Amino acid sequence: MPLAADQFYLEVGRRIQGLRATKGLTQAALGRLLNPPVTRASIANLESGRQGLLLHTFIQITKILECSLSDLIPPTTTARVDIALESQVARELGKAKVPDEARRRISQQFMLPAKKNKL
């Protein structure tokens, strides 16, 4: 199940805030670096999840903070479940006495997107 919009923007905001602080930028400084510039209050609203952002602003922020879009976009609940399931299968496969060919096929199938996975 994907994150709700408010949870999504809250998490994006937290990530922006963390990276901004790591870079030593104030909210006002980050706002001034955007084109067009935005106010400190707008950055505060972004970071608190109260305000969404346009894609071009999102891209500018990644350039300013020297990060990728994926650094700012939270994984969905589904992605977290898929990762946990992959880890569990890998652990179990490591413990089991499975012929090499079967192990290879299981590993290959499991790397497919969840929709195509038939395990």
Secondary structure in CASP SS format (residue, H / E / C, confidence):
PFRMAT SS
TARGET T0000
AUTHOR 0000-0000-0000
METHOD secondary structure of the structure
MODEL  1
M C 1.00
P C 1.00
L C 1.00
A C 1.00
A H 1.00
D H 1.00
Q H 1.00
F H 1.00
Y H 1.00
L H 1.00
E H 1.00
V H 1.00
G H 1.00
R H 1.00
R H 1.00
I H 1.00
Q H 1.00
G H 1.00
L H 1.00
R H 1.00
A H 1.00
T H 1.00
K C 1.00
G C 1.00
L C 1.00
T C 1.00
Q H 1.00
A H 1.00
A H 1.00
L H 1.00
G H 1.00
R H 1.00
L H 1.00
L C 1.00
N C 1.00
P C 1.00
P C 1.00
V C 1.00
T C 1.00
R H 1.00
A H 1.00
S H 1.00
I H 1.00
A H 1.00
N H 1.00
L H 1.00
E H 1.00
S C 1.00
G C 1.00
R C 1.00
Q C 1.00
G C 1.00
L C 1.00
L C 1.00
L H 1.00
H H 1.00
T H 1.00
F H 1.00
I H 1.00
Q H 1.00
I H 1.00
T H 1.00
K H 1.00
I H 1.00
L H 1.00
E C 1.00
C C 1.00
S C 1.00
L H 1.00
S H 1.00
D H 1.00
L H 1.00
I C 1.00
P C 1.00
P C 1.00
T C 1.00
T H 1.00
T H 1.00
A H 1.00
R H 1.00
V H 1.00
D H 1.00
I H 1.00
A H 1.00
L H 1.00
E H 1.00
S H 1.00
Q H 1.00
V H 1.00
A H 1.00
R H 1.00
E H 1.00
L H 1.00
G H 1.00
K H 1.00
A C 1.00
K C 1.00
V C 1.00
P C 1.00
D H 1.00
E H 1.00
A H 1.00
R H 1.00
R H 1.00
R H 1.00
I H 1.00
S H 1.00
Q H 1.00
Q H 1.00
F H 1.00
M C 1.00
L C 1.00
P C 1.00
A C 1.00
K C 1.00
K C 1.00
N C 1.00
K C 1.00
L C 1.00
END
